[in-house]
């Protein structure tokens, strides 16, 4: 975890430093010790510290959005799952006093993920955001611009996440453990069911399966959007990726990501509407 210097203070309720890797904050969490259960109080105090730390990070990322309505929106879309945005944390001090457990923590917040979520919450205020899991298959590939081998699957997933976030999705998690690519209608149904099971464990509304395959000198980026509740495939689409040595893989994937995100957008809107009615597809 990144280390930074802070002025000494008797209170570390919230303070922050912006680094290249993210936003590092110091925040305090406090919880009652009930029935002698210090372990339960510890988890509750840590959750409170995470929420306070995220609020401080949001003040840095979106200083213009600090109204009561904004805070209410963030409570529903971001603070309710604060741990999703925490990359690492360190307990600076722990104290038990008067029946309460107090933790002083240093927390590293994933800046880009929180920024995407805060933009999404602003774009979709008043409508429940779609919680989406991205399952990306890996594919080692040489990045011509960086002259190094990287996982093209992760790059593709990041490009898709950015485009989908602009269209009202909250990315709950990304993993490279995508279901194996198989053929046939029955195999596709099995793949959808396995992916939906992963999404259910993460309380997501839908899952996006991302697969990369080689085609000549380029790639084919394929996506399958699956509804968690019904395991129904909502979208199945693919786009060609042209690889160029004079630009990065992220730039190569950008056009295909925009095309595929646009193909998923109507189904995301349907899921969002159904979520509001309590009748997810």
C-alpha positions as CSV (number, residue, x, y, z in Angstrom):
1,X,0.0,0.0,0.0
2,X,1.2,3.5,-0.7
3,X,2.6,5.5,2.2
4,X,2.1,9.2,2.6
5,X,2.7,11.8,5.3
6,X,-0.1,13.5,7.2
7,X,0.1,16.3,9.8
8,X,-0.4,15.0,13.3
9,X,-3.9,15.4,14.7
10,X,-5.9,14.3,17.6
11,X,-8.7,13.3,15.2
12,X,-8.3,11.2,12.1
13,X,-11.9,11.1,11.2
14,X,-11.1,11.9,7.6
15,X,-8.1,13.1,5.6
16,X,-6.8,12.2,2.2
17,X,-4.0,12.2,-0.3
18,X,-4.3,11.7,-4.1
19,X,-1.7,9.4,-5.6
20,X,-1.2,7.9,-9.0
21,X,-2.5,4.5,-7.8
22,X,-5.6,5.9,-6.2
23,X,-6.8,7.9,-3.3
24,X,-5.4,7.1,0.2
25,X,-7.5,8.3,3.1
26,X,-7.4,8.0,6.8
27,X,-10.8,7.5,8.4
28,X,-12.2,6.4,11.8
29,X,-14.9,3.7,12.4
30,X,-16.8,3.0,15.6
31,X,-19.2,0.3,16.6
32,X,-20.7,-1.0,19.9
33,X,-19.5,-4.3,21.4
34,X,-22.6,-6.3,22.0
35,X,-22.6,-9.5,23.9
36,X,-18.8,-9.4,24.1
37,X,-18.6,-10.0,20.3
38,X,-15.5,-8.0,19.5
39,X,-15.2,-9.7,16.1
40,X,-18.6,-8.4,15.0
41,X,-17.9,-4.9,16.3
42,X,-14.6,-5.0,14.4
43,X,-16.3,-5.7,11.1
44,X,-19.0,-3.0,11.7
45,X,-16.3,-0.4,12.7
46,X,-14.3,-1.3,9.6
47,X,-17.4,-0.9,7.4
48,X,-18.0,2.5,8.9
49,X,-14.4,3.5,8.2
50,X,-14.7,2.4,4.6
51,X,-17.9,4.5,4.2
52,X,-16.3,7.6,5.7
53,X,-13.2,7.1,3.6
54,X,-15.3,6.8,0.5
55,X,-17.1,10.0,1.4
56,X,-13.8,11.8,1.7
57,X,-12.7,10.4,-1.7
58,X,-16.0,11.5,-3.3
59,X,-15.4,15.0,-2.0
60,X,-12.2,15.1,-3.9
61,X,-13.5,13.4,-7.1
62,X,-16.8,15.3,-7.3
63,X,-16.7,18.5,-5.1
64,X,-19.6,20.0,-7.1
65,X,-21.9,17.1,-5.9
66,X,-22.3,17.5,-2.2
67,X,-26.0,18.2,-1.8
68,X,-28.3,16.0,0.4
69,X,-29.7,14.5,-2.8
70,X,-26.2,13.6,-4.0
71,X,-25.4,12.0,-0.7
72,X,-28.6,10.0,-0.7
73,X,-27.8,8.8,-4.3
74,X,-24.3,7.8,-3.2
75,X,-25.7,6.0,-0.2
76,X,-27.7,3.8,-2.5
77,X,-25.2,3.3,-5.3
78,X,-21.7,3.5,-3.7
79,X,-21.6,3.6,0.1
80,X,-23.9,0.6,0.5
81,X,-21.1,-1.5,-1.1
82,X,-18.1,0.5,0.1
83,X,-15.8,-2.5,0.3
84,X,-16.0,-2.9,-3.5
85,X,-14.0,0.3,-4.0
86,X,-11.3,-0.5,-1.4
87,X,-8.0,-2.0,-2.7
88,X,-6.2,-2.2,0.6
89,X,-6.3,-1.0,4.1
90,X,-4.2,-0.8,7.3
91,X,-5.3,-0.6,10.9
92,X,-3.4,2.3,12.5
93,X,-4.9,2.0,16.0
94,X,-7.6,0.0,17.8
95,X,-9.3,0.9,21.1
96,X,-12.0,-0.6,23.2
97,X,-13.6,1.9,25.6
98,X,-17.0,2.4,27.2
99,X,-18.5,-0.6,25.3
100,X,-17.4,0.6,21.9
101,X,-14.6,-0.5,19.5
102,X,-12.9,2.3,17.6
103,X,-10.6,1.7,14.6
104,X,-8.3,4.3,13.0
105,X,-7.6,3.2,9.5
106,X,-5.6,4.0,6.4
107,X,-7.5,3.0,3.2
108,X,-6.5,2.9,-0.4
109,X,-9.5,3.6,-2.7
110,X,-9.6,2.6,-6.4
111,X,-9.9,6.0,-7.9
112,X,-11.0,5.1,-11.4
113,X,-13.6,2.6,-10.3
114,X,-15.1,5.1,-7.8
115,X,-15.0,7.8,-10.4
116,X,-16.9,5.6,-12.9
117,X,-19.5,4.8,-10.2
118,X,-19.9,8.4,-9.2
119,X,-20.5,9.4,-12.8
120,X,-23.0,6.6,-13.3
121,X,-24.9,7.6,-10.1
122,X,-25.2,11.1,-11.4
123,X,-26.4,10.0,-14.9
124,X,-29.0,7.6,-13.5
125,X,-30.2,9.4,-10.4
126,X,-33.8,8.5,-9.8
127,X,-33.5,5.1,-11.4
128,X,-31.8,2.0,-9.9
129,X,-28.5,1.3,-11.4
130,X,-27.8,-2.1,-13.0
131,X,-25.2,-4.1,-11.0
132,X,-23.0,-5.9,-13.6
133,X,-20.3,-8.6,-13.2
134,X,-17.7,-8.8,-16.1
135,X,-16.2,-12.3,-16.7
136,X,-13.3,-11.9,-19.1
137,X,-11.3,-14.7,-20.7
138,X,-7.6,-14.1,-20.9
139,X,-5.5,-13.8,-24.0
140,X,-1.7,-13.0,-23.9
141,X,-0.8,-10.5,-26.5
142,X,2.1,-8.2,-27.3
143,X,1.2,-4.5,-26.9
144,X,3.1,-2.9,-29.8
145,X,3.1,0.6,-28.3
146,X,4.5,-0.6,-25.0
147,X,6.6,-3.4,-26.5
148,X,5.5,-5.9,-23.8
149,X,3.2,-8.9,-23.4
150,X,0.0,-8.2,-21.5
151,X,-3.4,-9.9,-20.9
152,X,-5.5,-8.6,-23.7
153,X,-8.6,-9.9,-22.0
154,X,-8.2,-7.5,-19.1
155,X,-7.6,-4.6,-21.5
156,X,-10.8,-5.5,-23.4
157,X,-12.8,-5.8,-20.1
158,X,-11.6,-2.4,-18.9
159,X,-12.6,-0.8,-22.2
160,X,-16.1,-2.4,-22.0
161,X,-16.5,-1.4,-18.3
162,X,-15.8,2.2,-19.1
163,X,-18.4,2.3,-21.9
164,X,-21.0,0.4,-20.0
165,X,-20.6,2.6,-16.9
166,X,-21.4,5.6,-19.2
167,X,-24.6,3.8,-20.0
168,X,-25.8,3.3,-16.5
169,X,-24.1,0.2,-15.2
170,X,-22.2,-0.3,-12.0
171,X,-19.4,-2.8,-12.3
172,X,-19.6,-5.0,-9.2
173,X,-16.5,-7.1,-10.0
174,X,-14.3,-8.2,-12.9
175,X,-12.7,-11.6,-13.0
176,X,-10.6,-13.5,-15.6
177,X,-12.4,-16.8,-14.6
178,X,-14.8,-16.7,-17.6
179,X,-16.7,-19.9,-18.5
180,X,-14.8,-21.9,-21.1
181,X,-15.6,-21.2,-24.7
182,X,-17.7,-24.1,-26.2
183,X,-20.0,-24.5,-29.1
184,X,-23.7,-25.4,-29.6
185,X,-26.9,-24.2,-28.1
186,X,-26.7,-26.5,-25.1
187,X,-23.2,-25.4,-24.3
188,X,-24.2,-21.8,-24.5
189,X,-26.9,-22.4,-22.0
190,X,-24.5,-24.1,-19.7
191,X,-22.1,-21.2,-20.0
192,X,-24.9,-18.7,-19.2
193,X,-26.0,-20.7,-16.2
194,X,-22.4,-20.9,-14.8
195,X,-21.9,-17.1,-15.3
196,X,-25.2,-16.3,-13.7
197,X,-24.3,-18.3,-10.6
198,X,-21.2,-16.2,-10.2
199,X,-23.2,-13.0,-10.6
200,X,-25.8,-14.2,-8.0
201,X,-23.0,-14.7,-5.4
202,X,-22.1,-11.0,-5.9
203,X,-25.7,-9.8,-5.9
204,X,-25.5,-8.6,-9.5
205,X,-28.4,-8.1,-11.8
206,X,-26.5,-9.3,-14.9
207,X,-23.2,-10.7,-16.1
208,X,-21.2,-9.9,-19.2
209,X,-19.1,-12.8,-20.6
210,X,-16.2,-11.5,-22.6
211,X,-14.2,-13.7,-25.0
212,X,-11.3,-12.9,-27.3
213,X,-10.3,-15.0,-30.3
214,X,-7.7,-14.4,-33.0
215,X,-8.7,-13.8,-36.6
216,X,-5.9,-13.3,-39.1
217,X,-3.8,-10.3,-38.0
218,X,-6.6,-9.0,-35.7
219,X,-9.0,-10.2,-33.0
220,X,-12.7,-10.8,-32.5
221,X,-14.2,-9.4,-29.3
222,X,-17.4,-11.3,-28.4
223,X,-19.8,-10.5,-25.5
224,X,-22.8,-12.4,-24.0
225,X,-25.0,-10.4,-21.6
226,X,-26.9,-12.8,-19.3
227,X,-29.7,-11.9,-16.8
228,X,-28.8,-13.3,-13.4
229,X,-32.3,-14.2,-12.3
230,X,-33.4,-16.2,-15.3
231,X,-30.0,-17.1,-16.9
232,X,-31.5,-15.8,-20.1
233,X,-29.1,-14.5,-22.7
234,X,-30.1,-10.9,-23.4
235,X,-27.4,-9.9,-25.9
236,X,-24.9,-11.9,-28.0
237,X,-22.7,-9.8,-30.2
238,X,-19.2,-9.5,-31.5
239,X,-16.9,-6.9,-33.1
240,X,-13.6,-7.0,-35.0
241,X,-10.6,-5.5,-33.4
242,X,-7.9,-4.1,-35.7
243,X,-4.4,-4.2,-34.2
244,X,-2.0,-1.5,-35.0
245,X,1.6,-1.2,-33.9
246,X,1.5,2.6,-33.6
247,X,-1.1,2.6,-30.9
248,X,-1.8,0.9,-27.6
249,X,-4.1,-2.1,-27.1
250,X,-6.5,0.1,-25.2
251,X,-6.9,2.3,-28.2
252,X,-7.3,-0.8,-30.4
253,X,-10.2,-2.0,-28.3
254,X,-12.0,1.3,-27.9
255,X,-14.1,1.2,-31.2
256,X,-15.2,-2.4,-30.6
257,X,-16.0,-1.6,-26.9
258,X,-18.2,1.3,-28.0
259,X,-20.0,-0.8,-30.6
260,X,-20.7,-3.7,-28.2
261,X,-21.7,-1.4,-25.3
262,X,-24.2,0.3,-27.6
263,X,-25.6,-3.2,-28.5
264,X,-26.0,-3.9,-24.8
265,X,-27.5,-0.6,-23.9
266,X,-31.2,-1.4,-24.7
267,X,-31.1,-4.5,-22.6
268,X,-29.4,-2.7,-19.7
269,X,-32.2,-0.2,-19.8
270,X,-34.7,-3.0,-19.7
271,X,-33.0,-4.6,-16.7
272,X,-32.8,-1.2,-15.0
273,X,-36.5,-0.6,-15.5
274,X,-37.4,-4.1,-14.3
275,X,-35.2,-3.7,-11.3
276,X,-37.2,-0.6,-10.4
277,X,-40.5,-2.6,-10.6
278,X,-39.0,-5.5,-8.7
279,X,-39.4,-7.9,-11.6
280,X,-36.0,-8.6,-13.0
281,X,-35.8,-10.7,-16.2
